[in-house]
Amino acid sequence: MIRAVLPGMRARGDGWIVNMSSVAGLVGALGFGYYAAAKLAIEGLTATLREEVEPFGVRVLAVAPAAFRTSAFSYFQNETVDAYVPMVEAVKAAFVDAHGKQAGDPVRGVQAVISAMNAPVPPHRIVLGNSGYDAVVAMHENALAELRANEKLSRSADF
C-alpha cells in the first residue's frame, strides 16, 4: 500500500501515512509474541520511512493503541505445544472476560489521531489509552535505566 501511494504523495509534495502499531509492539504481550513481532516491525518501518519521505513533504505517524472496544482479538488459534496450552488458555479467558469492557473508545482514538496529525509539530508516534501510555512510559524508563547501567559494557565493544 505504501509503495502504491507514495508516488502521488511525492508528486504533490504532501501526504500522510499512518501506520497502526500496538502497545504490544513496544512492550510485548504474553501469548502474543508473533503479533508483537509484527507490530515491532511496523515501528521500525515507520521510523525509517519517516526519514526517507520527509524531504518530499510526506509525514508518517505510528499509532500504538492499547486495548480498545473492537473485535480485533476475537480470534485465537489453538495452541499446539502442550507446554504453552495453560498460558494461552489463560490469555484467551482474560480476553473473553475483558470483551466489551476495554477502556479504549474507538471514536476517541480516531479523534486523537486526527488531532496528532493536525498538531503544529505532529508527533512521530502516539500511544492511545491510559494503560498503554503508562506501559510504554515505564518500558522506556526501564530501558533507559538498563542501558545506562550497562554503558561501560556497551562501549567496550569498539576498537
DSSP file with accessible surface (Angstrom, degrees, kcal/mol):
  #  RESIDUE AA STRUCTURE BP1 BP2  ACC     N-H-->O    O-->H-N    N-H-->O    O-->H-N    TCO  KAPPA ALPHA  PHI   PSI    X-CA   Y-CA   Z-CA
    1    1 A M     >        0   0  180      0, 0.0     4,-1.9     0, 0.0     5,-0.2   0.000 360.0 360.0 360.0 -44.4    0.0    0.0    0.0
    2    2 A I  H  >  +     0   0   39      1,-0.2     4,-2.2     2,-0.2     3,-0.2   0.934 360.0  49.6 -59.7 -45.4    2.8    2.4    0.9
    3    3 A R  H  4 S+     0   0  229      1,-0.2    -1,-0.2     2,-0.2     0, 0.0   0.841 110.0  53.0 -62.8 -30.9    4.5    1.8   -2.4
    4    4 A A  H  4 S+     0   0   79      1,-0.2     4,-0.4     2,-0.1    -1,-0.2   0.866 116.2  36.2 -72.7 -35.8    1.2    2.5   -4.2
    5    5 A V  H  X S+     0   0   54     -4,-1.9     4,-1.9    -3,-0.2     3,-0.2   0.719  99.2  76.6 -92.5 -23.0    0.5    5.8   -2.6
    6    6 A L  H  X S+     0   0   16     -4,-2.2     4,-3.2    -5,-0.2     5,-0.3   0.881  86.9  58.5 -61.2 -40.9    4.0    7.3   -2.3
    7    7 A P  H  > S+     0   0   64      0, 0.0     4,-2.3     0, 0.0    -1,-0.2   0.938 110.2  44.0 -56.6 -43.8    4.4    8.4   -5.9
    8    8 A G  H  > S+     0   0   29     -4,-0.4     4,-2.1    -3,-0.2    -2,-0.2   0.896 114.2  49.9 -66.3 -39.9    1.4   10.6   -5.8
    9    9 A M  H  X>S+     0   0   20     -4,-1.9     5,-1.6     2,-0.2     4,-1.6   0.919 111.4  48.5 -65.1 -43.2    2.3   12.0   -2.4
   10   10 A R  H  <5S+     0   0  105     -4,-3.2    -2,-0.2     1,-0.2    -1,-0.2   0.925 110.9  51.0 -62.2 -42.5    5.8   12.8   -3.6
   11   11 A A  H  <5S+     0   0   92     -4,-2.3    -1,-0.2    -5,-0.3    -2,-0.2   0.888 115.8  41.4 -62.4 -39.1    4.4   14.4   -6.7
   12   12 A R  H  <5S-     0   0  163     -4,-2.1    -1,-0.2     2,-0.2    -2,-0.2   0.664 103.0-132.5 -78.9 -22.0    2.1   16.6   -4.6
   13   13 A G  T  <5S+     0   0   39     -4,-1.6     2,-0.3     1,-0.2    -3,-0.2   0.786  77.0  78.6  71.7  28.9    4.7   17.3   -2.0
   14   14 A D      < +     0   0   81     -5,-1.6    -2,-0.2    -6,-0.2    44,-0.2  -0.990  47.1 106.9-162.9 152.9    2.2   16.4    0.7
   15   15 A G  E     -a   58   0A  11     42,-0.7    44,-2.8    -2,-0.3     2,-0.4  -0.741  42.4-115.4 150.7 165.0    0.5   13.5    2.4
   16   16 A W  E     -a   59   0A  49     -2,-0.2     2,-0.5    42,-0.2    44,-0.2  -0.991  10.2-166.0-127.8 139.5    0.2   11.3    5.5
   17   17 A I  E     -a   60   0A  12     42,-2.3    44,-2.5    -2,-0.4     2,-0.6  -0.996  11.3-169.6-120.2 120.8    1.0    7.7    6.1
   18   18 A V  E     -a   61   0A  53     -2,-0.5     2,-0.5    42,-0.2    44,-0.2  -0.953   4.9-163.4-113.9 112.0   -0.5    6.5    9.4
   19   19 A N  E     -a   62   0A  24     42,-2.8    44,-2.7    -2,-0.6     2,-0.9  -0.843  15.8-133.4 -99.2 131.4    0.7    3.0   10.4
   20   20 A M  E     +a   63   0A  97     -2,-0.5    44,-0.2    42,-0.2    22,-0.1  -0.736  37.7 159.4 -88.3 108.7   -1.2    1.0   13.0
   21   21 A S        -     0   0    2     42,-3.1     2,-0.3    -2,-0.9    43,-0.1   0.109  27.9-131.3 -96.7-143.5    1.2   -0.4   15.5
   22   22 A S    >>  -     0   0   10     42,-0.2     3,-0.9    17,-0.2     4,-0.5  -0.939  23.6-112.4-170.2 152.7    0.3   -1.5   19.0
   23   23 A V  H >> S+     0   0   14     42,-2.2     4,-2.6    -2,-0.3     3,-1.8   0.897 120.4  62.1 -56.8 -36.2    1.4   -1.1   22.6
   24   24 A A  H 3> S+     0   0   12     41,-0.4     4,-1.5     1,-0.3    -1,-0.3   0.801  95.7  59.3 -61.7 -26.6    2.2   -4.8   22.3
   25   25 A G  H <4 S+     0   0    4     -3,-0.9    -1,-0.3     1,-0.2    -2,-0.2   0.657 113.9  37.0 -75.5 -14.0    4.7   -3.9   19.6
   26   26 A L  H << S+     0   0   27     -3,-1.8    -2,-0.2    -4,-0.5    -1,-0.2   0.768 135.5  16.0-103.6 -38.6    6.5   -1.7   22.1
   27   27 A V  H  < S-     0   0   56     -4,-2.6    -3,-0.2     1,-0.2    -2,-0.2   0.467 100.6-123.4-117.2  -4.7    6.3   -3.6   25.3
   28   28 A G     <  -     0   0   36     -4,-1.5     2,-0.3    -5,-0.5    -1,-0.2  -0.046  16.0-124.7  79.8 168.4    5.3   -7.1   24.2
   29   29 A A    >   -     0   0   42     -5,-0.1     3,-2.7    -4,-0.1     7,-0.2  -0.886  24.9-106.6-156.5 122.5    2.3   -9.1   25.4
   30   30 A L  T 3  S+     0   0  131     -2,-0.3    -2,-0.0     1,-0.3     0, 0.0  -0.233 107.7  13.2 -51.3 126.4    2.2  -12.5   27.0
   31   31 A G  T 3  S+     0   0   39      1,-0.0    -1,-0.3    60,-0.0     3,-0.1   0.426 112.6  83.4  86.6  -0.7    0.9  -15.0   24.5
   32   32 A F    <>  +     0   0   28     -3,-2.7     4,-3.1     1,-0.1     5,-0.2  -0.172  42.6 135.0-127.7  40.9    1.2  -12.6   21.5
   33   33 A G  H  > S+     0   0   54      1,-0.2     4,-2.4     2,-0.2     5,-0.1   0.904  77.3  44.3 -58.6 -46.1    4.9  -13.0   20.5
   34   34 A Y  H  > S+     0   0  217      2,-0.2     4,-2.2     1,-0.2    -1,-0.2   0.904 114.8  49.4 -68.5 -38.9    4.2  -13.1   16.8
   35   35 A Y  H  > S+     0   0   74      2,-0.2     4,-2.4     1,-0.2    -2,-0.2   0.943 112.0  48.7 -62.0 -47.2    1.7  -10.3   16.9
   36   36 A A  H  X S+     0   0   14     -4,-3.1     4,-2.6     1,-0.2    -2,-0.2   0.901 109.7  52.8 -60.7 -39.9    4.2   -8.2   18.9
   37   37 A A  H  X S+     0   0   56     -4,-2.4     4,-2.1    -5,-0.2    -1,-0.2   0.918 109.5  48.2 -63.3 -42.4    7.0   -9.0   16.4
   38   38 A A  H  X S+     0   0   56     -4,-2.2     4,-1.7     1,-0.2    -2,-0.2   0.915 113.7  46.8 -64.5 -41.3    4.8   -7.9   13.5
   39   39 A K  H  X S+     0   0   38     -4,-2.4     4,-1.9     2,-0.2    -2,-0.2   0.865 109.5  53.6 -71.5 -34.6    3.9   -4.6   15.3
   40   40 A L  H  X S+     0   0  103     -4,-2.6     4,-2.2     2,-0.2    -1,-0.2   0.893 105.9  54.4 -64.6 -36.4    7.6   -4.0   16.2
   41   41 A A  H  X S+     0   0   65     -4,-2.1     4,-2.8     1,-0.2    -2,-0.2   0.901 105.9  52.3 -62.9 -38.3    8.4   -4.4   12.5
   42   42 A I  H  X S+     0   0   45     -4,-1.7     4,-2.9     1,-0.2    -1,-0.2   0.905 106.8  53.4 -63.9 -39.2    5.8   -1.7   11.8
   43   43 A E  H  X S+     0   0   11     -4,-1.9     4,-2.2     2,-0.2    -2,-0.2   0.930 111.8  44.7 -60.1 -46.4    7.6    0.6   14.4
   44   44 A G  H  X S+     0   0   40     -4,-2.2     4,-2.1     2,-0.2     5,-0.2   0.919 114.1  48.7 -65.2 -44.0   10.9    0.1   12.6
   45   45 A L  H  X S+     0   0   87     -4,-2.8     4,-3.2     1,-0.2     5,-0.3   0.934 112.0  49.9 -59.7 -45.2    9.4    0.6    9.1
   46   46 A T  H  X S+     0   0    1     -4,-2.9     4,-2.4     1,-0.2    -2,-0.2   0.914 109.2  50.4 -63.5 -44.0    7.7    3.7   10.3
   47   47 A A  H  X S+     0   0   41     -4,-2.2     4,-1.2    -5,-0.2    -1,-0.2   0.922 117.0  40.4 -62.3 -42.9   10.8    5.3   11.9
   48   48 A T  H  X S+     0   0   75     -4,-2.1     4,-2.0     2,-0.2     3,-0.3   0.934 114.1  51.8 -71.8 -45.3   12.9    4.7    8.7
   49   49 A L  H  X S+     0   0    8     -4,-3.2     4,-2.4    -5,-0.2     5,-0.3   0.895 102.9  60.9 -58.7 -40.1   10.1    5.6    6.3
   50   50 A R  H  X S+     0   0   33     -4,-2.4     4,-1.4    -5,-0.3    -1,-0.2   0.921 108.7  42.3 -53.5 -47.5    9.6    8.9    8.2
   51   51 A E  H  < S+     0   0  149     -4,-1.2    -1,-0.2    -3,-0.3    -2,-0.2   0.871 113.7  52.9 -68.9 -36.4   13.2   10.0    7.4
   52   52 A E  H  < S+     0   0  116     -4,-2.0    -2,-0.2     1,-0.2    -1,-0.2   0.847 117.8  33.4 -69.7 -34.7   13.1    8.8    3.8
   53   53 A V  H ><>S+     0   0    5     -4,-2.4     3,-1.8    -5,-0.2     5,-1.6   0.593  91.6  90.3-102.2  -9.9    9.9   10.6    2.8
   54   54 A E  G ><5S+     0   0  136     -4,-1.4     3,-2.2    -5,-0.3    -1,-0.1   0.890  82.0  59.9 -55.2 -41.3   10.2   13.8    4.9
   55   55 A P  G 3 5S+     0   0  104      0, 0.0    -1,-0.3     0, 0.0    -2,-0.1   0.741 103.4  53.8 -61.3 -17.1   12.2   15.6    2.2
   56   56 A F  G < 5S-     0   0   98     -3,-1.8    -2,-0.2     2,-0.2     3,-0.1   0.301 121.7-104.7 -97.5   5.9    9.1   15.1   -0.1
   57   57 A G  T < 5S+     0   0   28     -3,-2.2   -42,-0.7     1,-0.3     2,-0.5   0.611  77.6 135.8  83.0  10.0    6.6   16.7    2.3
   58   58 A V  E   < -a   15   0A   2     -5,-1.6     2,-0.3   -44,-0.2    -1,-0.3  -0.801  39.6-155.9 -95.3 131.5    5.2   13.3    3.3
   59   59 A R  E     -a   16   0A  97    -44,-2.8   -42,-2.3    -2,-0.5     2,-0.4  -0.807   2.8-157.0-108.7 150.4    4.6   12.8    7.1
   60   60 A V  E     -a   17   0A   6     -2,-0.3     2,-0.4   -44,-0.2   -42,-0.2  -0.990   8.0-174.5-132.6 133.7    4.5    9.5    8.8
   61   61 A L  E     -a   18   0A   1    -44,-2.5   -42,-2.8    -2,-0.4     2,-0.5  -0.990  13.8-150.6-129.9 133.9    2.8    8.6   12.1
   62   62 A A  E     -ab  19 125A   0     62,-2.1    64,-2.3    -2,-0.4     2,-0.5  -0.904  12.8-158.4-100.2 131.7    2.8    5.4   14.1
   63   63 A V  E     -ab  20 126A   0    -44,-2.7   -42,-3.1    -2,-0.5    64,-0.2  -0.959   7.5-172.8-113.1 122.5   -0.3    4.8   16.2
   64   64 A A  E     - b   0 127A   0     62,-3.1    64,-1.9    -2,-0.5   -42,-0.2  -0.825  10.8-172.2-117.8  89.5    0.1    2.4   19.1
   65   65 A P  E     - b   0 128A  24      0, 0.0   -42,-2.2     0, 0.0   -41,-0.4  -0.497  13.1-148.3 -81.0 151.9   -3.3    1.7   20.8
   66   66 A A        -     0   0   23     62,-1.9     2,-0.4     1,-0.2    63,-0.1   0.074  64.3 -31.9 -86.5-149.8   -3.8   -0.3   23.9
   67   67 A A        -     0   0   49     -2,-0.1    37,-1.8     2,-0.0     2,-0.3  -0.574  69.8-178.4 -76.0 124.1   -7.0   -2.3   24.3
   68   68 A F  B     -c  104   0B  30     -2,-0.4     2,-2.6    35,-0.2     4,-0.2  -0.862  41.3 -97.4-119.6 156.2   -9.9   -0.8   22.5
   69   69 A R  S    S+     0   0  141     35,-2.4     2,-0.3    -2,-0.3    30,-0.0  -0.446  84.1 109.5 -76.3  73.9  -13.6   -1.9   22.3
   70   70 A T  S    S-     0   0   63     -2,-2.6     3,-0.3    35,-0.1    30,-0.2  -0.783  79.8-112.0-131.3 179.9  -13.2   -3.7   19.0
   71   71 A S  S >  S+     0   0   80     -2,-0.3     3,-1.8     1,-0.2     4,-0.2   0.081  74.9 122.7-101.9  24.6  -13.3   -7.3   17.9
   72   72 A A  T 3  S+     0   0   73      1,-0.3     3,-0.3    -4,-0.2    -1,-0.2   0.798  79.8  36.9 -58.6 -31.8   -9.6   -7.2   17.0
   73   73 A F  T 3  S+     0   0   62     -3,-0.3    -1,-0.3     1,-0.2    -2,-0.1  -0.004  81.9 109.8-111.3  30.9   -8.7  -10.1   19.3
   74   74 A S    <   +     0   0   87     -3,-1.8     2,-0.5     1,-0.1    -1,-0.2   0.599  67.6  69.3 -82.5  -7.5  -11.8  -12.2   19.0
   75   75 A Y        +     0   0  176     -3,-0.3     2,-0.4    -4,-0.2    -1,-0.1  -0.938  57.4 172.6-116.8 127.0  -10.0  -14.9   17.1
   76   76 A F        -     0   0   53     -2,-0.5     2,-0.2     3,-0.0    -3,-0.0  -0.992  25.0-134.7-127.7 140.6   -7.4  -17.2   18.7
   77   77 A Q        -     0   0  148     -2,-0.4     2,-0.3     1,-0.1     3,-0.0  -0.587  35.2-101.6 -84.2 155.5   -5.7  -20.3   17.2
   78   78 A N        -     0   0  129     -2,-0.2     2,-0.3     1,-0.1    -1,-0.1  -0.580  38.1-115.1 -76.2 137.9   -5.5  -23.4   19.3
   79   79 A E        -     0   0   64     -2,-0.3    -1,-0.1     1,-0.1     6,-0.0  -0.561  25.0-168.9 -74.3 135.5   -2.0  -23.9   20.8
   80   80 A T        +     0   0  125     -2,-0.3     2,-0.7     1,-0.1    -1,-0.1   0.513  65.5  81.9-104.1  -8.0   -0.3  -26.9   19.5
   81   81 A V  S >> S-     0   0   67      1,-0.2     3,-2.0     2,-0.0     4,-0.8  -0.888  70.3-149.7-101.7 114.5    2.6  -27.0   22.0
   82   82 A D  G >4 S+     0   0  142     -2,-0.7     3,-0.9     1,-0.3    -1,-0.2   0.830  93.0  62.5 -52.5 -36.8    1.4  -28.7   25.3
   83   83 A A  G 34 S+     0   0   85      1,-0.2     4,-0.3     2,-0.1    -1,-0.3   0.779 109.2  41.4 -62.7 -25.3    3.8  -26.6   27.4
   84   84 A Y  G <> S+     0   0  131     -3,-2.0     4,-2.7     1,-0.1     5,-0.3   0.532  86.9  93.6-100.4  -7.4    2.1  -23.4   26.4
   85   85 A V  H <X S+     0   0   47     -3,-0.9     4,-2.9    -4,-0.8     5,-0.3   0.920  85.3  49.6 -55.9 -47.8   -1.6  -24.5   26.5
   86   86 A P  H  > S+     0   0   92      0, 0.0     4,-2.0     0, 0.0    -1,-0.2   0.929 113.9  45.9 -59.9 -42.0   -2.2  -23.3   30.1
   87   87 A M  H  > S+     0   0   54     -4,-0.3     4,-2.3     2,-0.2    -2,-0.2   0.947 114.8  46.5 -65.1 -45.8   -0.8  -19.9   29.4
   88   88 A V  H  X S+     0   0   16     -4,-2.7     4,-2.9     1,-0.2     5,-0.2   0.916 111.7  51.2 -65.2 -40.6   -2.6  -19.5   26.1
   89   89 A E  H  X S+     0   0   86     -4,-2.9     4,-2.5    -5,-0.3    -1,-0.2   0.892 109.6  50.7 -64.5 -36.8   -5.9  -20.6   27.6
   90   90 A A  H  X S+     0   0   61     -4,-2.0     4,-2.2    -5,-0.3    -1,-0.2   0.908 110.9  48.5 -66.2 -40.9   -5.5  -18.1   30.4
   91   91 A V  H  X S+     0   0   18     -4,-2.3     4,-2.3     2,-0.2    -2,-0.2   0.934 111.5  50.1 -64.6 -44.7   -4.8  -15.3   27.9
   92   92 A K  H  X S+     0   0   29     -4,-2.9     4,-2.5     1,-0.2     5,-0.2   0.934 110.5  49.8 -57.7 -46.2   -7.9  -16.4   25.9
   93   93 A A  H  X S+     0   0   60     -4,-2.5     4,-2.6     1,-0.2    -1,-0.2   0.903 109.1  52.1 -61.8 -39.7  -10.0  -16.4   29.1
   94   94 A A  H  X S+     0   0   57     -4,-2.2     4,-2.0     1,-0.2    -1,-0.2   0.909 110.7  47.8 -64.3 -39.5   -8.8  -12.9   30.0
   95   95 A F  H  X S+     0   0   60     -4,-2.3     4,-1.3     2,-0.2    -2,-0.2   0.901 111.3  49.8 -68.8 -39.6   -9.7  -11.6   26.6
   96   96 A V  H  < S+     0   0  110     -4,-2.5     3,-0.4     1,-0.2    -2,-0.2   0.938 112.6  48.1 -62.2 -43.5  -13.1  -13.2   26.7
   97   97 A D  H  < S+     0   0  110     -4,-2.6    -2,-0.2     1,-0.2    -1,-0.2   0.864 114.5  45.8 -64.9 -35.2  -13.7  -11.6   30.2
   98   98 A A  H >X S+     0   0   36     -4,-2.0     3,-3.0    -5,-0.2     4,-0.5   0.651  81.6 122.8 -84.3 -13.9  -12.5   -8.2   29.0
   99   99 A H  T 3< S+     0   0  112     -4,-1.3   -30,-0.1    -3,-0.4   -28,-0.1  -0.216  85.1   9.4 -56.7 127.4  -14.5   -8.2   25.8
  100  100 A G  T 34 S+     0   0   42    -30,-0.2    -1,-0.3   -32,-0.1   -31,-0.1   0.380 119.1  76.5  84.4  -3.8  -16.8   -5.1   25.8
  101  101 A K  T <4  +     0   0  132     -3,-3.0    -2,-0.2   -33,-0.1   -32,-0.1   0.343  58.5 131.6-116.8   2.6  -15.1   -3.7   28.8
  102  102 A Q     <  -     0   0   26     -4,-0.5   -33,-0.2     1,-0.1   -34,-0.1  -0.284  57.6-135.1 -58.7 142.7  -11.9   -2.4   27.2
  103  103 A A  S    S+     0   0   95    -35,-0.1     2,-0.2   -36,-0.1   -35,-0.2   0.795  75.3  97.6 -71.7 -28.9  -11.1    1.2   28.2
  104  104 A G  B     -c   68   0B   7    -37,-1.8   -35,-2.4    24,-0.1     3,-0.1  -0.441  61.0-153.3 -72.1 129.7  -10.3    2.4   24.7
  105  105 A D     >  -     0   0   66     -2,-0.2     4,-2.5   -37,-0.2     5,-0.2  -0.893   6.9-149.9 -99.6 114.5  -13.0    4.2   22.8
  106  106 A P  H  > S+     0   0   51      0, 0.0     4,-2.3     0, 0.0     5,-0.2   0.868  96.2  51.7 -55.2 -37.9  -12.5    3.8   19.0
  107  107 A V  H  > S+     0   0   90      1,-0.2     4,-2.3     2,-0.2     5,-0.2   0.947 112.3  44.7 -65.4 -46.8  -14.1    7.1   18.3
  108  108 A R  H  > S+     0   0  178      1,-0.2     4,-2.3     2,-0.2    -1,-0.2   0.856 110.7  56.2 -65.1 -33.8  -11.9    9.0   20.7
  109  109 A G  H  X S+     0   0    7     -4,-2.5     4,-2.1     2,-0.2    -2,-0.2   0.939 108.1  46.5 -62.6 -45.4   -8.9    7.1   19.4
  110  110 A V  H  X S+     0   0   89     -4,-2.3     4,-2.5     1,-0.2     5,-0.2   0.916 111.1  52.9 -63.4 -41.1   -9.6    8.3   15.9
  111  111 A Q  H  X S+     0   0  112     -4,-2.3     4,-2.5     1,-0.2    -1,-0.2   0.902 108.0  51.2 -61.1 -39.1  -10.1   11.8   17.2
  112  112 A A  H  X S+     0   0   33     -4,-2.3     4,-2.4     2,-0.2    -1,-0.2   0.902 109.3  50.5 -65.2 -39.8   -6.7   11.7   19.0
  113  113 A V  H  X S+     0   0   21     -4,-2.1     4,-2.5     2,-0.2    -2,-0.2   0.941 111.4  47.5 -63.5 -46.2   -5.0   10.5   15.8
  114  114 A I  H  X S+     0   0   87     -4,-2.5     4,-1.9     1,-0.2    -2,-0.2   0.921 111.2  51.5 -62.7 -40.7   -6.5   13.4   13.8
  115  115 A S  H  X S+     0   0   81     -4,-2.5     4,-0.5    -5,-0.2    -1,-0.2   0.908 109.3  50.6 -61.6 -41.3   -5.5   15.8   16.5
  116  116 A A  H >< S+     0   0    9     -4,-2.4     3,-1.0     1,-0.2    -2,-0.2   0.922 110.0  50.0 -62.3 -42.6   -2.0   14.5   16.4
  117  117 A M  H 3< S+     0   0   41     -4,-2.5    -1,-0.2     1,-0.2    -2,-0.2   0.836 113.4  46.4 -65.6 -31.4   -1.9   14.9   12.6
  118  118 A N  H 3< S+     0   0  126     -4,-1.9    -1,-0.2    -5,-0.2    -2,-0.2   0.425  85.5 119.5 -91.8   0.4   -3.1   18.5   12.9
  119  119 A A  S << S-     0   0   32     -3,-1.0    -3,-0.0    -4,-0.5    -4,-0.0  -0.317  76.6-118.3 -64.7 148.5   -0.7   19.5   15.7
  120  120 A P  S    S+     0   0  135      0, 0.0    -1,-0.1     0, 0.0    -4,-0.0   0.882 115.0  23.7 -54.7 -39.2    1.7   22.3   14.8
  121  121 A V  S    S-     0   0  128     -5,-0.0    -3,-0.1     0, 0.0    -2,-0.1  -0.854  95.3-146.4-125.0  92.3    4.5   19.8   15.4
  122  122 A P        -     0   0   31      0, 0.0    -5,-0.1     0, 0.0    -6,-0.1  -0.299  17.9-117.3 -61.6 140.8    3.0   16.4   14.8
  123  123 A P        -     0   0   49      0, 0.0     3,-0.1     0, 0.0    -4,-0.1  -0.319   8.3-131.3 -71.7 162.1    4.4   13.6   16.9
  124  124 A H  S    S+     0   0  114      1,-0.3   -62,-2.1   -63,-0.1     2,-0.3   0.753  92.3  13.8 -79.6 -29.2    6.2   10.6   15.4
  125  125 A R  E     -b   62   0A  91    -64,-0.2     2,-0.4     2,-0.0    -1,-0.3  -0.995  62.9-160.3-145.7 146.3    4.1    8.2   17.5
  126  126 A I  E     -b   63   0A  34    -64,-2.3   -62,-3.1    -2,-0.3     2,-0.5  -0.998   9.7-152.1-128.1 132.7    1.0    8.4   19.5
  127  127 A V  E     -b   64   0A  30     -2,-0.4     2,-0.5   -64,-0.2     6,-0.1  -0.909  16.5-147.2-100.7 129.2    0.1    5.9   22.2
  128  128 A L  E     +b   65   0A  15    -64,-1.9   -62,-1.9    -2,-0.5     4,-0.2  -0.867  54.9  27.1-105.3 127.7   -3.6    5.6   22.7
  129  129 A G  S  > S-     0   0   33     -2,-0.5     4,-2.7   -64,-0.2     5,-0.2   0.117  77.6-100.7 104.9 143.3   -5.1    4.8   26.1
  130  130 A N  H  > S+     0   0  140      2,-0.2     4,-2.7     1,-0.2     5,-0.2   0.924 120.0  47.7 -60.8 -48.3   -4.1    5.3   29.7
  131  131 A S  H  > S+     0   0   78      1,-0.2     4,-2.2     2,-0.2    -1,-0.2   0.906 114.3  47.8 -64.5 -38.4   -2.9    1.7   30.3
  132  132 A G  H  > S+     0   0    1      2,-0.2     4,-2.7    -4,-0.2     5,-0.2   0.926 111.1  50.1 -66.4 -44.4   -0.9    1.8   27.1
  133  133 A Y  H  X S+     0   0  137     -4,-2.7     4,-2.6     1,-0.2     5,-0.2   0.946 112.6  47.1 -58.4 -49.0    0.6    5.2   27.8
  134  134 A D  H  X S+     0   0  102     -4,-2.7     4,-2.4     1,-0.2    -1,-0.2   0.909 113.3  48.7 -61.0 -42.0    1.7    4.0   31.3
  135  135 A A  H  X S+     0   0   40     -4,-2.2     4,-2.4    -5,-0.2    -1,-0.2   0.914 113.0  46.4 -66.0 -42.1    3.1    0.8   30.0
  136  136 A V  H  X S+     0   0    9     -4,-2.7     4,-2.6     2,-0.2     5,-0.2   0.915 112.4  49.6 -70.1 -41.1    5.1    2.5   27.2
  137  137 A V  H  X S+     0   0   45     -4,-2.6     4,-2.7    -5,-0.2     5,-0.2   0.950 112.9  47.7 -61.2 -45.6    6.5    5.2   29.6
  138  138 A A  H  X S+     0   0   40     -4,-2.4     4,-2.9    -5,-0.2     5,-0.2   0.916 110.8  51.9 -61.9 -42.2    7.5    2.5   32.1
  139  139 A M  H  X S+     0   0   52     -4,-2.4     4,-2.7     1,-0.2    -1,-0.2   0.940 112.3  45.2 -60.6 -46.4    9.2    0.4   29.4
  140  140 A H  H  X S+     0   0   90     -4,-2.6     4,-2.5     2,-0.2    -2,-0.2   0.914 113.6  49.3 -65.9 -41.0   11.2    3.4   28.1
  141  141 A E  H  X S+     0   0  128     -4,-2.7     4,-2.2    -5,-0.2    -2,-0.2   0.928 114.5  45.0 -63.7 -43.3   12.2    4.5   31.6
  142  142 A N  H  X S+     0   0  111     -4,-2.9     4,-2.5    -5,-0.2    -2,-0.2   0.903 113.1  50.6 -66.4 -41.1   13.3    0.9   32.5
  143  143 A A  H  X S+     0   0   46     -4,-2.7     4,-2.8    -5,-0.2    -2,-0.2   0.912 110.8  48.8 -64.1 -41.2   15.1    0.5   29.1
  144  144 A L  H  X S+     0   0   76     -4,-2.5     4,-2.6     2,-0.2     5,-0.2   0.923 111.3  49.6 -65.3 -41.3   17.0    3.8   29.6
  145  145 A A  H  X S+     0   0   61     -4,-2.2     4,-2.3    -5,-0.2    -2,-0.2   0.928 113.5  46.4 -62.9 -43.5   18.0    2.8   33.2
  146  146 A E  H  X S+     0   0  132     -4,-2.5     4,-1.3     2,-0.2    -2,-0.2   0.916 111.7  51.3 -65.7 -42.3   19.2   -0.6   32.0
  147  147 A L  H >< S+     0   0  109     -4,-2.8     3,-0.5     1,-0.2     7,-0.2   0.943 112.6  45.5 -60.0 -46.3   21.1    1.0   29.1
  148  148 A R  H >< S+     0   0  168     -4,-2.6     3,-1.4     1,-0.2     4,-0.3   0.882 108.6  56.4 -66.5 -36.1   22.8    3.5   31.4
  149  149 A A  H 3< S+     0   0   81     -4,-2.3    -1,-0.2     1,-0.3    -2,-0.2   0.769 114.7  39.7 -66.1 -24.4   23.7    0.7   33.9
  150  150 A N  T <X S+     0   0   68     -4,-1.3     4,-2.7    -3,-0.5    -1,-0.3   0.111  79.0 117.2-111.4  21.7   25.5   -1.2   31.1
  151  151 A E  H <> S+     0   0   94     -3,-1.4     4,-2.9     1,-0.2     5,-0.2   0.914  75.4  51.2 -56.5 -46.8   27.1    1.8   29.4
  152  152 A K  H  > S+     0   0  186     -4,-0.3     4,-1.2     1,-0.2    -1,-0.2   0.925 112.2  46.4 -60.3 -44.9   30.6    0.6   30.1
  153  153 A L  H  4 S+     0   0  121      2,-0.2     3,-0.4     1,-0.2     4,-0.3   0.927 113.3  49.6 -62.5 -45.0   29.9   -2.9   28.7
  154  154 A S  H >< S+     0   0   69     -4,-2.7     3,-1.1     1,-0.2    -2,-0.2   0.925 112.6  46.3 -60.3 -44.7   28.2   -1.4   25.6
  155  155 A R  H >< S+     0   0  171     -4,-2.9     3,-1.1     1,-0.2    -1,-0.2   0.675  97.0  75.0 -74.7 -15.2   31.1    1.0   24.9
  156  156 A S  T 3< S+     0   0   78     -4,-1.2    -1,-0.2    -3,-0.4    -2,-0.2   0.605  78.8  75.1 -74.3  -7.2   33.7   -1.8   25.4
  157  157 A A  T <  S+     0   0   85     -3,-1.1    -1,-0.2    -4,-0.3     2,-0.1   0.609  78.1  88.0 -83.7 -11.5   32.8   -3.3   22.0
  158  158 A D    <         0   0  134     -3,-1.1    -3,-0.0     1,-0.1     0, 0.0  -0.488 360.0 360.0 -84.4 159.8   34.6   -0.7   19.9
  159  159 A F              0   0  263     -2,-0.1    -1,-0.1     0, 0.0    -2,-0.1  -0.289 360.0 360.0 -62.0 360.0   38.3   -0.8   18.9
